[in-house]
Amino acid sequence: MSIKKTSLYATATAATLAVTLTACGGSGSGGNASGGTANKDATVNVGSLYEPQNLDNTAGGGQGVTEALNGNVYEGLFKLTDDGKVEKLLATDYKVSGDGLTYTFTLRDGVKFHGGKALTSEDVKYSLEKVIADDSQSARKNNLQVIKDIATPDARTVKVTLSKKSISFVYNLSYVWIINSQAKNLKTTEDGTGPYQLGKWTRGSALSLDRFPGYWGKAATNKKAVFHYYKDATALNNALLTGAVDVVTSEQSPDALDQFKSNQNYKVNDGDSTTKLLLAFNDKAKPFTDVKVRQAVSSAIDDKKLLESVWGGYGKLIGSMVPPTDPWYEDLTKVNAYDPARAKKLLAEAGYAKGFSFTLDTPNYDPHPTAATFIKSELAKVGVNVKINTITPDEWYTKVYKNHDFSATLQEHVNDRDLVWYGNPDFYWGYDNKQVTQWVEQAEQASSTAEQTELLKKVNRKTAEDAASDWLYLYPQIVVASSKLSGYPLNGLNSQFYVYDIQKKG
C-alpha cells in the first residue's frame, strides 16, 4: 500500500476484472487541447510534491517512485488503467487451472529492456521473487506470498502455483514491475521495458524520462517528460503560472484554484481519488482497545468542518475505508457520525467521564499538522486532551508502522481496495476481529466477484461500526494543466501518473 511521501507495505485485494489486450495507450485521460498541432518532440514538464526516496519500489521508494516510473519506465504483466480496469501488458495470455491454484502466463515476444536484453520468463520469476523476498518493502509483498512455486518451462512461459486460491492474483500482478534479472543498483538506476528510459535524476530538483527508441509498443507521444519537485503547494502553483511546468499531478492548495479557473490558459480537472485521510488508532493500546472509546473519538470530530477547512468545496466525506470507486462501497457516513453528546455518553460508559490524554503522532507535511490541530480542538470539547508529536515520514515508518509504538496517528492511505488490511491483526493499527479476518480470507478465495463483494460489504460495515479507525475524508484528485496539454491522467489510482499519452501543442 502507499501513502503520501512514503510507502506502507501490506496486503490488498480486488475483484477479478475484465482483461483485454493493450500496448502503451491509456484510458480516462483528460484535457482537450485546442488550436495548434501536437509536437511529437515536445518536453512535458510535470510538477509534483512527491519526489522518490529511491527508484526501487521494493525498497521504500515511496509514492514518488510510483508516480514517475510505474507504467512509464517499468511495466508489469498486467496494467491498471486510469479508470481502474486491468489490461494485459507484458503477458499476452494466461490460463488458470480448474482448482484455481496454477496460472500459466505467455509473455509478449519482441520485448527488450532498456539495457538491451530480451525479456524472458527468468526475468518475470526474478521480479516476483524480488517482491516477496524477506527484505522487500513492496506494497504487494504480503498478498503475493500466496505464491508457492514459479516455474519457467521456456523463455516465453511462466507457470505460477499458489498455496491457496486468490481471486485478486491477476489484479495484484498489475503492481509488480518486471525488471531485468541482471540489473544492479536499482535504487539509483533502472532497467525496465517501458516507453521511457531514465534520463537524469537530480535529487531535490527533477527526474527526467527520455522516449525509449526500442520500445515494443506504441511510442510515447512526447520525446521527454521531466518531473520537477517542489517543497510546497505555493511553489508548485507558481511554477505552473510561470510556465516552468505544464501540469500538476495533484493540486494540494484549493485556495489557489480560482487563478487557474478564471484563466483560459489552464484547465482544472476534478477526478476520482482513492486517498483516505485516517485518524488511525492503535487498537491494541489502551484506551483504544475499547470500542466505545474509538466510537466516542470518531463522534467528537466534525469531519465535514475539517474537510471544508482543508479543501473548500472539494473532496468527500467517507464513513469507512472504502471509497465510492470500490465495488463493495456503501455510504456509512452516518455510522459514528458527528455527535458530541453521544461522544461524552460513550466516554462515560467506557469509564472516562473525565476524559483522558493521548499523544497523536503526526507527519510533518500538509495536511497533517492542520488536521492534528483541528482534532485537538474538537476532542478538547469532550474532555480528551491531545498532545501532538510531529515526526518525519522516516520516523513515522519506524515508530508507527514498523514498531507499532504509538497511541494514535494521522496518515493518508492511497491504495484502492485496501479495506482488507483490517483482516490482518498484525497490521500497524492492530485491529483484531476474528470474524472480519475470516470474511476477508473467504472473500479472497471466493469463486465469483459477487461472492467477494458481498463478503467485503460485511467487512466494511463491521469495521465502520467498530470504529476500527476514524476515516476523516476522501481526498479530491485535482489535476491542473496548461490548455496546451491533452492525454494526461485524471484519476488518482495508487498515485500512478502515466505521461506517455500526453500531447503538447506548439
C-alpha positions in Angstrom: 0.0 0.0 0.0 1.1 3.5 -0.4 0.8 6.7 1.5 1.8 10.3 0.7 5.5 11.0 0.9 6.3 7.4 1.9 5.1 3.9 1.5 3.4 1.3 3.6 3.6 -2.4 2.9 0.7 -4.8 3.3 -1.9 -6.9 1.6 -4.6 -5.9 -0.8 -7.4 -7.5 -2.7 -9.6 -6.7 -5.7 -12.3 -8.1 -7.9 -11.3 -10.1 -10.9 -11.5 -7.5 -13.6 -12.0 -7.7 -17.4 -8.6 -8.3 -19.0 -8.0 -7.0 -22.6 -5.1 -6.6 -24.8 -3.3 -3.3 -24.8 0.0 -1.7 -25.6 1.0 1.8 -24.3 -2.3 3.7 -24.7 -4.2 4.6 -21.6 -7.8 5.5 -20.8 -9.5 8.0 -18.7 -7.2 10.8 -19.8 -8.2 14.4 -19.9 -7.6 17.8 -21.3 -8.7 18.6 -24.9 -6.0 20.9 -26.1 -7.4 23.4 -28.6 -5.6 25.0 -31.5 -2.2 24.1 -33.0 -0.6 20.7 -33.7 0.8 18.3 -31.1 4.6 18.4 -31.1 6.0 14.9 -31.1 9.4 16.2 -29.9 7.9 18.1 -27.0 9.2 18.0 -23.5 6.3 17.7 -21.0 7.2 19.3 -17.6 5.3 17.7 -14.7 5.1 19.4 -11.3 4.9 17.3 -8.2 5.3 17.4 -4.4 6.4 13.8 -4.2 10.0 13.1 -5.1 11.0 9.4 -4.9 13.1 8.4 -1.9 14.8 5.9 -4.2 14.0 4.3 -7.5 13.2 0.8 -6.2 9.6 0.1 -5.4 10.6 -2.9 -3.3 12.9 -0.7 -1.2 10.7 2.0 0.1 10.8 4.3 -2.9 7.5 5.9 -1.8 4.6 7.5 -3.7 7.1 9.5 -5.9 8.6 6.4 -7.5 5.2 5.0 -8.4 4.1 8.4 -9.8 7.2 8.8 -12.0 8.2 5.2 -13.0 5.2 3.0 -12.9 4.0 2.3 -16.4 6.4 4.9 -17.8 9.7 3.2 -17.1 8.6 -0.2 -15.7 5.8 -2.4 -16.9 4.0 -5.4 -15.4 2.4 -8.5 -16.9 -0.8 -6.5 -16.5 -1.6 -2.8 -16.3 -4.1 -0.9 -14.1 -5.7 1.8 -16.2 -6.6 5.2 -15.0 -10.2 4.1 -14.7 -9.4 1.0 -12.7 -9.5 -1.7 -15.3 -6.8 -4.4 -15.6 -5.4 -5.0 -19.0 -2.8 -7.4 -20.4 0.6 -5.8 -21.0 3.7 -7.9 -21.0 1.5 -11.0 -20.8 -0.4 -11.8 -24.0 -2.4 -14.6 -22.5 -2.9 -16.6 -19.3 -4.7 -19.8 -18.3 -6.0 -20.8 -14.8 -6.2 -24.4 -13.7 -9.6 -25.8 -12.6 -8.7 -25.7 -8.9 -7.7 -22.0 -9.3 -4.1 -22.7 -8.0 -2.0 -22.6 -11.1 -1.6 -19.7 -13.5 0.3 -20.1 -16.8 1.3 -16.9 -18.5 2.5 -16.4 -22.1 4.9 -13.5 -22.5 4.9 -10.9 -25.2 7.5 -11.6 -27.9 10.0 -8.9 -29.0 10.2 -7.0 -25.7 13.6 -5.6 -24.7 14.8 -4.0 -21.6 16.4 -0.5 -21.8 19.8 -2.1 -21.3 19.2 -4.2 -24.5 18.5 -7.6 -23.0 15.4 -9.5 -24.3 12.6 -10.2 -21.9 12.4 -13.8 -20.8 10.5 -15.9 -18.2 13.5 -15.8 -15.9 13.1 -12.0 -15.6 9.5 -12.5 -14.5 10.5 -15.1 -12.0 13.2 -12.8 -10.6 10.8 -9.9 -10.4 8.2 -11.9 -8.5 10.8 -13.3 -6.1 12.1 -9.8 -5.5 8.6 -8.6 -4.4 8.2 -11.5 -1.9 11.7 -11.6 -0.6 12.3 -11.2 3.2 13.8 -7.7 2.8 11.1 -6.5 0.3 9.1 -3.4 1.2 6.8 -3.9 -1.7 3.1 -2.8 -1.4 2.2 -6.3 -2.7 4.5 -8.4 -0.6 2.0 -10.0 1.8 -0.7 -10.8 -0.7 1.7 -12.3 -3.2 3.1 -14.6 -0.6 0.4 -17.0 -1.7 3.0 -17.8 -4.5 4.2 -21.3 -3.8 6.3 -22.0 -6.8 7.4 -20.3 -10.0 8.4 -22.4 -13.0 9.9 -21.3 -16.4 9.3 -24.1 -18.9 10.6 -22.0 -21.7 11.6 -18.4 -22.4 8.1 -17.2 -23.0 6.2 -19.2 -20.4 5.8 -18.6 -16.7 3.9 -21.1 -14.5 3.0 -19.8 -11.1 1.5 -22.2 -8.5 -0.3 -20.7 -5.4 -0.7 -22.2 -2.0 -4.3 -21.2 -1.9 -6.9 -19.5 -4.2 -6.5 -15.8 -4.8 -9.3 -14.1 -6.7 -7.1 -10.9 -6.7 -4.0 -12.5 -8.1 -4.1 -11.0 -11.6 -5.0 -7.6 -10.2 -2.1 -7.7 -7.8 0.3 -8.6 -10.6 -0.5 -5.2 -12.2 1.6 -3.7 -9.3 4.6 -5.9 -10.0 7.3 -4.3 -12.1 9.1 -6.7 -14.4 12.9 -5.9 -14.1 15.9 -7.2 -15.9 17.2 -10.1 -13.7 20.7 -8.9 -14.3 20.1 -5.3 -13.3 22.2 -3.7 -10.5 21.9 -0.6 -8.3 18.2 -0.2 -8.8 17.9 2.4 -6.1 19.6 4.9 -8.4 19.3 3.4 -11.9 16.7 1.3 -13.8 16.3 -1.4 -16.4 12.6 -1.7 -17.3 10.7 -2.3 -20.6 8.6 0.9 -20.6 8.1 3.6 -23.2 10.7 5.8 -21.4 14.1 5.2 -20.0 15.6 7.2 -17.2 17.4 10.3 -18.3 18.8 12.0 -15.2 17.7 12.2 -11.6 18.9 15.3 -9.8 17.9 14.8 -6.1 15.9 17.6 -4.7 15.1 19.0 -8.1 14.0 16.9 -11.1 13.8 13.5 -12.7 13.8 13.2 -16.5 12.5 10.4 -18.7 13.5 10.0 -22.3 11.5 8.3 -25.0 12.9 4.8 -25.5 13.5 4.2 -29.2 13.4 0.4 -28.8 10.0 0.2 -27.1 7.9 -2.8 -28.2 4.6 -0.9 -28.4 3.2 2.4 -29.4 5.9 5.1 -28.9 5.3 7.8 -26.3 3.6 10.8 -27.9 6.3 13.2 -26.4 10.0 13.0 -26.6 10.8 13.7 -22.9 8.9 14.0 -19.6 10.5 15.8 -16.7 9.1 15.6 -13.1 10.0 18.7 -11.2 9.8 18.5 -7.4 8.7 21.3 -5.1 8.6 21.6 -1.3 5.2 23.2 -1.0 2.0 23.9 -3.0 2.7 27.6 -3.4 6.0 27.0 -5.2 4.3 24.3 -7.3 1.5 26.7 -8.3 3.9 29.5 -9.1 5.8 27.1 -11.4 2.6 26.4 -13.3 1.8 30.1 -13.6 5.2 30.9 -14.9 5.3 28.0 -17.4 8.1 26.1 -15.6 5.7 23.1 -15.5 2.8 22.2 -17.8 0.8 20.1 -15.4 0.4 19.5 -11.6 -0.2 15.8 -10.8 -2.2 16.5 -7.6 -3.2 20.0 -6.5 -2.8 20.5 -2.8 -3.9 24.1 -2.4 -7.6 24.6 -3.3 -7.4 28.2 -2.3 -5.2 28.8 -5.3 -7.6 27.2 -7.9 -9.5 30.4 -8.8 -6.5 31.9 -10.5 -6.5 28.9 -12.9 -10.2 28.6 -13.3 -10.5 32.2 -14.5 -7.6 31.8 -16.9 -8.3 30.3 -20.3 -4.6 29.1 -20.4 -5.4 26.4 -17.8 -7.8 23.6 -17.2 -8.8 22.4 -13.7 -9.9 18.7 -13.6 -11.6 17.2 -10.6 -11.1 13.4 -10.9 -11.7 10.4 -8.6 -9.3 9.7 -5.7 -8.7 6.7 -3.6 -6.7 8.6 -1.0 -8.2 8.5 2.5 -7.1 10.6 5.5 -7.2 8.5 8.6 -7.0 9.0 12.3 -5.7 5.6 12.9 -5.9 4.2 16.5 -3.6 1.6 17.9 -6.4 -0.8 18.7 -4.1 -2.8 20.9 -3.1 0.1 23.2 -5.3 1.5 25.9 -7.7 3.3 25.9 -8.3 2.5 22.2 -8.7 -1.2 23.0 -12.2 -0.2 24.0 -14.6 0.1 21.0 -16.6 2.7 22.9 -13.6 5.0 23.2 -12.9 4.7 19.4 -16.6 5.4 18.7 -16.5 8.4 21.0 -13.5 10.0 19.5 -14.9 9.5 16.0 -18.2 11.1 17.0 -16.4 14.0 18.6 -14.8 15.2 15.4 -16.7 17.2 12.8 -15.3 15.7 9.6 -17.4 18.0 7.4 -15.9 21.1 9.0 -12.4 19.7 8.7 -12.9 18.8 5.0 -14.2 22.3 4.3 -11.4 24.0 6.1 -8.7 22.0 4.2 -10.3 21.5 0.8 -13.1 24.0 0.4 -15.7 22.5 -1.8 -13.6 19.6 -2.9 -13.3 16.1 -1.5 -15.9 13.8 0.1 -16.8 12.6 3.5 -16.2 8.8 3.9 -17.5 6.7 6.7 -15.2 3.7 6.1 -12.0 2.6 4.3 -14.0 2.1 1.1 -14.2 4.9 -1.5 -17.1 5.0 -4.0 -14.9 3.6 -6.7 -14.6 0.3 -4.9 -17.2 -2.5 -5.8 -18.1 -3.0 -2.1 -18.8 0.6 -1.3 -21.7 1.5 0.9 -22.3 5.0 2.3 -21.6 4.6 6.0 -21.0 8.3 6.9 -23.9 8.1 9.4 -22.2 5.4 11.4 -20.4 7.2 14.3 -21.3 10.5 12.7 -20.5 13.8 14.4 -22.4 13.9 17.7 -20.5 15.4 20.7 -23.3 14.5 23.1 -23.0 10.8 22.1 -19.2 11.1 22.4 -19.5 12.2 26.0 -22.0 9.5 26.8 -19.8 6.8 25.3 -16.7 8.1 27.2 -18.7 7.9 30.4 -19.8 4.3 29.7 -16.2 3.4 29.0 -15.1 4.8 32.3 -13.6 8.0 31.0 -16.3 10.5 32.1 -13.5 13.0 32.9 -11.7 12.3 29.7 -8.2 11.1 29.1 -5.0 12.1 27.4 -3.1 10.6 24.4 -0.3 11.5 22.0 -1.1 11.9 18.3 1.9 11.1 16.1 1.6 13.5 13.2 3.6 13.5 9.9 5.2 16.9 9.4 3.7 17.6 5.9 0.4 19.0 4.9 -2.4 18.5 5.7 -1.5 16.5 8.8 -0.4 19.4 11.1 -3.6 21.3 10.2 -5.8 18.2 10.8 -4.0 17.4 14.1 -4.6 20.9 15.4 -8.3 20.7 14.4 -8.7 17.3 16.1 -7.0 18.5 19.3 -9.5 21.4 19.4 -12.5 19.1 18.7 -11.6 16.5 21.3 -10.9 19.1 24.0 -14.6 19.9 23.8 -15.4 16.4 25.2 -12.6 16.4 27.7 -10.0 14.5 25.8 -6.5 16.1 25.8 -4.3 15.6 22.7 -0.6 16.1 22.6 0.7 16.5 19.1 4.0 14.8 18.3 5.2 15.9 14.9 7.5 13.4 13.1 9.1 12.9 9.7 8.0 10.2 7.2 11.0 8.1 8.1 10.3 8.4 11.8 6.7 7.5 11.1 7.6 4.4 9.3 9.9 3.1 12.0 7.9 4.3 15.1 4.4 3.7 13.9 4.3 1.2 11.0 7.2 -1.0 12.0 7.4 -0.9 15.8 3.7 -0.1 16.5 4.9 2.3 19.1 2.0 4.8 19.2 -1.4 5.5 20.6 -2.9 7.2 17.5 -1.6 8.7 14.3 -2.6 10.6 11.2 -1.9 9.1 7.8 -3.0 9.1 4.2 -3.7 5.7 2.6 -3.5 6.0 -1.2 -4.5 2.5 -2.5 -7.8 1.4 -3.8 -9.4 -1.8 -2.5 -7.4 -1.7 0.7 -10.2 -2.5 3.2 -8.8 -6.0 3.6 -5.9 -4.7 5.7 -8.4 -4.7 8.6 -8.4 -8.5 8.3 -4.7 -8.6 9.3 -4.3 -8.3 13.1 -0.6 -7.7 12.7 -1.1 -4.6 10.6 0.2 -1.4 12.3 -3.2 -0.3 13.7 -3.7 -3.7 15.4 -7.5 -4.2 14.7 -8.2 -7.8 15.5 -11.7 -9.2 14.9 -11.8 -12.9 14.1 -15.0 -12.7 12.1 -13.6 -9.9 9.9 -10.4 -11.9 9.3 -12.5 -14.9 8.3 -14.6 -12.8 5.9 -11.5 -11.3 4.3 -10.0 -14.8 3.8 -13.2 -16.1 2.4 -13.5 -13.1 0.1 -10.0 -13.7 -1.4 -10.9 -17.4 -2.1 -14.3 -16.6 -3.5 -15.4 -18.2 -6.7 -17.1 -15.1 -8.1 -16.8 -11.3 -7.8 -20.4 -11.2 -6.5 -19.5 -13.5 -3.6 -16.4 -11.5 -2.9 -18.3 -8.2 -3.0 -20.9 -9.4 -0.5 -18.3 -10.6 2.0 -16.4 -7.4 1.8 -19.5 -5.3 2.3 -19.8 -7.2 5.6 -16.2 -6.3 6.5 -16.9 -2.7 5.5 -19.9 -2.3 7.8 -18.3 -4.2 10.7 -15.1 -2.1 10.7 -17.1 1.1 10.5 -19.4 0.1 13.4 -16.3 -0.8 15.5 -14.6 2.5 14.6 -11.5 0.4 13.7 -10.1 3.8 12.6 -11.7 7.2 12.0 -11.8 7.9 8.3 -11.8 11.7 8.2 -12.3 12.3 4.5 -11.6 11.2 0.9 -9.2 13.4 -1.0 -10.1 15.1 -4.2 -7.9 14.4 -7.2 -7.4 17.8 -8.8 -5.1 17.9 -11.8 -4.3 21.4 -13.1 -2.8 21.6 -16.6 -1.9 24.0 -19.3 -4.6 24.2 -22.0 -1.9 23.2 -24.5 -1.9 19.7 -23.0 -4.1 16.7 -23.6 -4.0 13.0 -22.7 -3.0 13.3 -19.1 -4.5 11.0 -16.3 -7.4 12.4 -14.4 -7.8 10.0 -11.5 -5.6 9.2 -8.5 -5.4 5.5 -8.6 -2.5 4.5 -6.3 -0.5 7.6 -7.3 0.4 6.4 -10.8 0.7 9.1 -13.4 1.1 7.9 -17.0 2.8 10.5 -19.2 3.2 8.6 -22.4 -0.1 9.7 -23.9 0.3 13.4 -23.1 0.4 15.6 -26.1 1.6 19.2 -26.1 0.6 21.8 -28.6 3.1 24.1 -30.2 
